[in-house]
Amino acid sequence: MLPGFLDEIILRNIAVGDNRLDFVVRRAGDEVATHVLRRTGDVKVTVTN
């Protein structure tokens, strides 16, 4: 969930072990969507609610 004043946040160069990733969290109506923009290495992203 994003606060009401924020429609989108982009997180870049997040380290997960030796891997890195960029992703966006974006408001989509009453829901929030996540999209991986870039990843290096064998990192896997799982989104749950």
C-alpha positions as CSV (number, residue, x, y, z in Angstrom):
1,M,0.0,0.0,0.0
2,L,1.2,3.5,-0.9
3,P,0.3,6.6,1.1
4,G,-2.3,8.8,-0.6
5,F,0.2,11.5,-1.7
6,L,2.4,9.0,-3.5
7,D,1.4,7.3,-6.8
8,E,4.8,5.7,-7.6
9,I,8.2,4.9,-6.1
10,I,11.2,3.6,-8.0
11,L,13.9,1.7,-6.0
12,R,17.2,1.4,-7.8
13,N,20.3,-0.7,-7.3
14,I,18.9,-2.7,-4.4
15,A,21.4,-5.3,-3.3
16,V,20.2,-8.9,-2.6
17,G,23.3,-10.8,-1.8
18,D,25.6,-10.4,-4.7
19,N,22.7,-9.5,-7.0
20,R,21.2,-6.1,-7.8
21,L,17.7,-5.0,-8.9
22,D,15.6,-1.9,-9.8
23,F,11.9,-2.0,-9.4
24,V,8.9,0.3,-9.4
25,V,5.8,0.2,-7.1
26,R,2.9,2.0,-8.7
27,R,-0.7,2.7,-7.7
28,A,-3.2,1.1,-10.1
29,G,-6.6,2.2,-9.1
30,D,-7.3,0.7,-5.7
31,E,-4.4,-1.7,-6.0
32,V,-0.6,-1.4,-6.1
33,A,1.5,-3.0,-8.9
34,T,5.2,-4.0,-8.8
35,H,7.4,-4.3,-11.9
36,V,11.1,-5.3,-12.0
37,L,12.9,-2.8,-14.2
38,R,16.4,-4.4,-14.1
39,R,18.1,-7.2,-12.4
40,T,21.6,-8.6,-12.4
41,G,22.4,-12.1,-11.2
42,D,20.0,-14.9,-10.4
43,V,17.7,-12.9,-8.0
44,K,14.0,-13.8,-8.0
45,V,11.3,-11.4,-6.9
46,T,8.0,-12.7,-5.3
47,V,5.2,-10.3,-4.4
48,T,2.6,-11.3,-1.8
49,N,-0.1,-9.4,0.1
